[in-house]
Amino acid sequence: MKKTLSMILAVSLLFGALAGCGGEKKPAETSTPAAESAAPVESAPAAGKPHDPVTINFPTATATGALYAVGAAITNAWDTKIDYVSASSQASNGGIDNLNQISEGESQVSIAISSNCYQCLNGTDSFEGHAYEDLKVIAGLYFNPNQVVVTNKSGIGSLAEVKGKHFAVAAAGSSVEGECNNHFTAAGLAYPDDINCEYIAFGDAADMLQNGTIDGAWIMSGAPAGAVSQAMSSDCKLLDISDEIIAALQKDYPWYAPFTIPAGTYPNQDKDVQTSAIKMVMFCRGDLDEQTVYDLTKTLWESIDELGEAQANLKGLTAEEAVKDIADLPLHPGAEKYYKEIGAL
């Protein structure tokens, strides 16, 4: 009996102690109908509240192309001027590779020609069967000209005369190879059967042009491009793309425009060269939050003068032109908010 009473007393003291400790806990919060029906919080952080860190991976193109330098300049501005953003650019295989990286979530922001963006959004051409329907635009940038470099000893004077020649068409399946397909077809060639194609990067093509081991190369890049400058310092020239070929292209591909590369842009270039061009578009994943894209867009355009000093392809660009000639691609809501604020939309 004494043992039993002792055990009862011990248990009572234990429950009393636990009850005392339990008094420190806050009562559980219960939801109310008003709380449940409240409007969802917007993606933008509350005033004074820091934004969660955001990493921006920005694929560009080969390290010798102008697009690589453009991406480096832009990401440097974002990285240094937006406190919650860590941005960096990387070399890539160009536009189609960039779009695939964005659609697969490997990267967040990139650049490609508007035609490739349209194809990716709608699942056509190289993107048939795997459209990325959440592709969004941050800005239309500059026109990206096609630059056809040939050696003087090749005797090539037009696109049609590339038939049977040893010619670099960039990486297989790339946006630049797509340009070769479109243009040589418009010039009456059977692509690629009529050409001895070399599938190599711009830098390698420039080396081979200098060495005379290929007859020509297709380079699509902002002018001046390092690879073209390298080739033109040797015994090479730029080909004109005729009005007839540009008109033929425009029947099927309305994003093409005529473009002039002014005399003196490259070594040994003593006359203007007419070519075709497509506008470059900066795009992003649609699930990148609105505040981030707004800040990226705002910082881009508020920094455009210094960016233009750092990279010639960005010189003279305006936010008002950024929403034009983008093949009716959808703007990201964050970018759209900025353009409406400044009256560009």
C-alpha positions as CSV (number, residue, x, y, z in Angstrom):
1,M,0.0,0.0,0.0
2,K,2.8,2.4,0.9
3,K,4.5,1.7,-2.5
4,T,1.3,2.2,-4.4
5,L,0.7,5.6,-2.7
6,S,4.3,6.6,-3.4
7,M,3.9,5.8,-7.1
8,I,0.6,7.8,-7.3
9,L,2.2,10.8,-5.7
10,A,5.2,10.7,-8.1
11,V,3.0,10.5,-11.1
12,S,0.9,13.4,-9.8
13,L,4.0,15.6,-9.3
14,L,5.3,14.7,-12.8
15,F,2.0,15.8,-14.5
16,G,2.0,19.0,-12.5
17,A,5.5,19.8,-13.7
18,L,4.6,19.1,-17.3
19,A,1.5,21.3,-17.0
20,G,3.7,24.1,-15.6
21,C,6.0,23.8,-18.6
22,G,3.1,23.7,-21.0
23,G,2.0,27.1,-19.8
24,E,5.0,28.6,-21.8
25,K,3.6,27.5,-25.2
26,K,1.5,29.9,-27.3
27,P,-2.0,28.7,-28.0
28,A,-2.3,27.2,-31.5
29,E,-3.5,29.7,-34.1
30,T,-6.7,28.8,-35.9
31,S,-7.7,30.2,-39.3
32,T,-10.8,32.3,-39.6
33,P,-13.1,32.6,-42.6
34,A,-11.8,36.1,-43.3
35,A,-8.2,34.9,-43.4
36,E,-9.1,32.0,-45.7
37,S,-10.8,34.3,-48.1
38,A,-8.1,37.0,-48.2
39,A,-6.5,37.8,-51.6
40,P,-3.2,36.0,-52.3
41,V,0.0,37.9,-51.7
42,E,1.7,39.3,-54.8
43,S,5.1,37.9,-55.8
44,A,6.8,41.3,-55.1
45,P,8.4,41.5,-51.6
46,A,6.7,43.8,-49.1
47,A,8.2,47.3,-48.7
48,G,11.4,47.1,-46.7
49,K,11.5,43.3,-46.9
50,P,14.6,42.0,-48.7
51,H,14.0,39.9,-51.8
52,D,15.2,36.3,-51.7
53,P,18.5,35.7,-53.5
54,V,18.1,35.0,-57.2
55,T,20.7,33.3,-59.5
56,I,20.7,34.2,-63.1
57,N,22.6,31.9,-65.5
58,F,22.8,33.6,-68.9
59,P,24.1,31.4,-71.8
60,T,25.3,33.5,-74.8
61,A,27.3,32.0,-77.8
62,T,30.9,31.1,-78.6
63,A,33.5,33.1,-76.7
64,T,34.7,34.8,-79.9
65,G,31.2,36.1,-80.9
66,A,29.8,39.5,-80.1
67,L,26.9,37.9,-78.2
68,Y,29.3,36.6,-75.6
69,A,30.5,40.2,-74.8
70,V,26.9,41.5,-74.8
71,G,25.9,38.9,-72.2
72,A,29.0,39.6,-70.1
73,A,28.2,43.4,-70.0
74,I,24.6,42.9,-69.1
75,T,25.1,40.3,-66.4
76,N,27.8,42.5,-64.8
77,A,25.4,45.4,-64.5
78,W,22.7,43.1,-62.9
79,D,25.2,41.5,-60.6
80,T,26.6,44.8,-59.3
81,K,23.4,46.9,-59.3
82,I,20.7,44.5,-58.0
83,D,21.6,43.5,-54.5
84,Y,19.7,40.2,-54.4
85,V,20.8,39.0,-57.9
86,S,23.8,36.9,-58.7
87,A,24.2,37.0,-62.5
88,S,26.8,35.5,-64.8
89,S,27.2,34.7,-68.5
90,Q,28.5,31.5,-70.0
91,A,29.6,30.4,-73.5
92,S,27.1,28.2,-75.4
93,N,26.4,26.9,-78.9
94,G,24.1,29.9,-79.6
95,G,20.4,30.6,-79.9
96,I,18.9,27.1,-80.1
97,D,21.1,25.8,-77.4
98,N,20.1,28.9,-75.3
99,L,16.4,28.3,-75.8
100,N,16.8,24.6,-74.9
101,Q,18.6,25.6,-71.7
102,I,15.9,28.0,-70.7
103,S,13.1,25.6,-71.4
104,E,14.8,22.8,-69.5
105,G,15.4,25.1,-66.5
106,E,19.2,25.0,-66.7
107,S,19.3,28.8,-67.2
108,Q,17.0,31.7,-66.5
109,V,17.7,34.5,-69.1
110,S,19.3,34.4,-72.5
111,I,19.3,35.9,-76.0
112,A,18.4,34.5,-79.4
113,I,17.1,35.8,-82.7
114,S,13.4,36.4,-82.8
115,S,12.7,33.7,-85.3
116,N,14.2,31.0,-83.1
117,C,12.2,32.4,-80.1
118,Y,9.0,32.2,-82.2
119,Q,9.8,28.6,-83.2
120,C,10.5,27.6,-79.6
121,L,7.3,29.2,-78.3
122,N,5.2,27.4,-80.9
123,G,7.1,24.1,-81.2
124,T,8.0,24.4,-84.9
125,D,11.2,23.7,-86.9
126,S,14.0,22.7,-84.5
127,F,11.6,22.7,-81.6
128,E,8.9,20.5,-83.1
129,G,7.3,18.3,-80.4
130,H,8.9,20.2,-77.5
131,A,7.5,23.7,-77.5
132,Y,8.2,25.9,-74.5
133,E,5.0,27.8,-74.1
134,D,6.1,29.8,-71.0
135,L,8.8,31.7,-72.9
136,K,8.6,35.4,-72.1
137,V,10.5,38.5,-73.5
138,I,12.4,41.0,-71.5
139,A,13.5,43.2,-74.5
140,G,14.1,43.4,-78.2
141,L,17.7,44.5,-78.6
142,Y,19.7,45.0,-81.8
143,F,19.5,43.6,-85.3
144,N,21.8,40.6,-85.8
145,P,23.3,40.6,-89.3
146,N,24.3,37.6,-91.4
147,Q,27.9,37.9,-92.4
148,V,29.2,35.8,-95.2
149,V,33.0,35.8,-95.3
150,V,34.9,34.2,-98.3
151,T,38.5,34.1,-99.3
152,N,39.4,36.1,-102.4
153,K,41.1,33.1,-104.0
154,S,37.9,31.1,-103.8
155,G,36.4,33.2,-106.6
156,I,33.0,33.3,-104.8
157,G,31.0,36.4,-105.6
158,S,27.5,35.4,-104.6
159,L,25.6,32.9,-102.5
160,A,24.9,30.8,-105.5
161,E,28.6,30.5,-106.2
162,V,29.2,28.7,-102.9
163,K,28.0,25.6,-104.7
164,G,30.6,22.9,-104.4
165,K,32.8,24.9,-102.1
166,H,34.3,24.0,-98.7
167,F,32.2,26.2,-96.4
168,A,31.7,26.5,-92.6
169,V,28.1,26.5,-91.6
170,A,28.5,26.6,-87.8
171,A,27.4,23.9,-85.4
172,A,25.0,21.3,-86.8
173,G,21.4,22.1,-85.7
174,S,22.4,25.6,-84.6
175,S,20.4,28.8,-85.4
176,V,23.3,29.9,-87.7
177,E,23.1,26.6,-89.7
178,G,19.4,27.4,-90.0
179,E,20.3,30.7,-91.6
180,C,22.6,28.8,-94.1
181,N,19.7,26.5,-95.0
182,N,17.2,29.4,-95.5
183,H,19.6,31.6,-97.5
184,F,21.2,29.0,-99.7
185,T,17.8,27.5,-100.5
186,A,16.6,31.0,-101.5
187,A,19.7,31.3,-103.7
188,G,18.7,28.2,-105.6
189,L,21.0,25.6,-104.0
190,A,20.1,22.3,-102.5
191,Y,21.2,22.6,-98.9
192,P,23.4,20.9,-97.6
193,D,24.0,18.6,-100.6
194,D,25.4,21.3,-102.9
195,I,28.0,22.4,-100.4
196,N,31.0,20.7,-98.8
197,C,29.9,21.7,-95.3
198,E,32.2,22.2,-92.3
199,Y,30.4,22.2,-89.0
200,I,32.6,24.3,-86.8
201,A,32.5,27.3,-84.4
202,F,33.2,30.9,-85.5
203,G,36.7,31.0,-84.0
204,D,37.7,27.8,-85.8
205,A,36.2,29.1,-89.0
206,A,38.2,32.3,-88.8
207,D,41.5,30.3,-88.3
208,M,40.7,28.1,-91.3
209,L,39.9,31.2,-93.4
210,Q,43.2,32.7,-92.5
211,N,45.0,29.4,-93.3
212,G,43.1,29.1,-96.6
213,T,41.8,25.6,-95.6
214,I,38.1,26.6,-96.2
215,D,36.6,28.8,-98.9
216,G,34.1,30.6,-96.8
217,A,32.1,30.8,-93.5
218,W,28.7,32.0,-92.3
219,I,28.9,34.1,-89.2
220,M,25.8,35.6,-87.6
221,S,26.7,38.1,-85.0
222,G,26.6,41.8,-84.2
223,A,29.0,43.8,-86.2
224,P,31.9,44.2,-85.6
225,A,32.4,40.5,-84.7
226,G,35.9,39.3,-83.6
227,A,35.8,36.3,-85.9
228,V,35.0,38.4,-89.0
229,S,37.7,41.0,-88.1
230,Q,40.2,38.1,-87.8
231,A,39.3,36.7,-91.2
232,M,39.1,40.1,-92.9
233,S,42.7,40.9,-91.7
234,S,43.7,38.2,-94.2
235,D,42.8,37.9,-97.9
236,C,39.0,37.7,-97.4
237,K,35.9,39.7,-98.2
238,L,32.2,40.0,-97.2
239,L,29.5,38.9,-99.7
240,D,26.5,41.1,-100.4
241,I,23.1,39.4,-100.0
242,S,20.9,40.7,-102.9
243,D,17.5,42.4,-102.7
244,E,16.1,39.4,-104.6
245,I,17.2,36.9,-102.0
246,I,16.0,39.1,-99.1
247,A,12.6,39.5,-100.8
248,A,12.4,35.7,-101.3
249,L,13.2,35.1,-97.6
250,Q,10.5,37.6,-96.5
251,K,7.8,35.7,-98.3
252,D,8.2,32.8,-95.8
253,Y,10.0,34.5,-92.9
254,P,8.7,37.9,-92.2
255,W,11.2,38.6,-89.5
256,Y,14.0,39.3,-92.0
257,A,15.1,42.8,-92.8
258,P,17.8,44.3,-95.0
259,F,20.9,45.5,-93.1
260,T,24.0,47.5,-94.2
261,I,27.4,46.9,-92.7
262,P,29.1,50.3,-93.2
263,A,32.4,50.5,-95.0
264,G,35.3,50.5,-92.5
265,T,33.6,48.2,-90.0
266,Y,36.2,45.6,-90.7
267,P,39.9,45.6,-91.9
268,N,40.1,45.9,-95.7
269,Q,36.4,46.7,-96.1
270,D,36.3,49.7,-98.4
271,K,32.6,49.6,-99.3
272,D,29.2,49.2,-97.6
273,V,27.9,45.6,-97.6
274,Q,24.2,44.7,-97.8
275,T,23.1,41.7,-95.9
276,S,20.0,40.3,-94.0
277,A,19.3,40.6,-90.3
278,I,17.0,39.5,-87.6
279,K,16.4,41.3,-84.3
280,M,18.0,39.8,-81.2
281,V,15.6,39.2,-78.3
282,M,16.4,38.8,-74.6
283,F,14.0,36.3,-73.1
284,C,13.5,34.4,-69.8
285,R,11.6,31.7,-68.1
286,G,8.0,32.6,-67.5
287,D,8.2,31.4,-63.9
288,L,10.9,34.0,-63.0
289,D,9.0,36.3,-60.5
290,E,7.6,39.6,-61.6
291,Q,9.7,41.8,-59.3
292,T,12.9,40.2,-60.4
293,V,12.1,40.7,-64.1
294,Y,11.0,44.3,-63.4
295,D,14.3,45.0,-61.7
296,L,16.3,43.3,-64.5
297,T,14.5,45.3,-67.2
298,K,14.7,48.6,-65.3
299,T,18.4,48.2,-64.6
300,L,19.1,47.2,-68.2
301,W,17.6,50.4,-69.6
302,E,18.9,52.7,-66.8
303,S,22.4,51.4,-67.5
304,I,22.2,51.4,-71.3
305,D,24.5,54.4,-71.9
306,E,27.4,52.8,-70.0
307,L,26.6,49.4,-71.5
308,G,26.8,50.9,-74.9
309,E,30.3,52.3,-74.1
310,A,31.4,48.8,-73.0
311,Q,29.8,46.9,-76.0
312,A,29.2,48.5,-79.4
313,N,26.1,46.4,-80.2
314,L,24.3,47.9,-77.2
315,K,25.1,51.5,-78.2
316,G,22.1,53.7,-79.0
317,L,19.4,51.2,-78.0
318,T,16.2,52.6,-76.5
319,A,13.5,51.1,-74.4
320,E,10.9,52.4,-76.8
321,E,12.3,50.3,-79.7
322,A,12.7,47.3,-77.4
323,V,9.0,46.4,-77.7
324,K,9.0,46.5,-81.6
325,D,9.9,43.9,-84.2
326,I,9.8,41.0,-81.7
327,A,7.6,38.7,-83.9
328,D,4.6,39.2,-81.5
329,L,6.3,37.3,-78.7
330,P,4.8,37.8,-75.3
331,L,6.4,40.2,-72.8
332,H,7.1,39.0,-69.2
333,P,4.6,40.8,-66.8
334,G,7.6,42.3,-65.0
335,A,9.0,43.8,-68.2
336,E,5.6,44.9,-69.4
337,K,5.1,46.8,-66.1
338,Y,8.3,48.7,-66.7
339,Y,7.5,49.6,-70.3
340,K,4.1,50.8,-69.3
341,E,5.6,53.0,-66.5
342,I,7.9,54.8,-69.0
343,G,5.2,55.1,-71.7
344,A,6.8,52.7,-74.2
345,L,3.5,50.7,-74.2
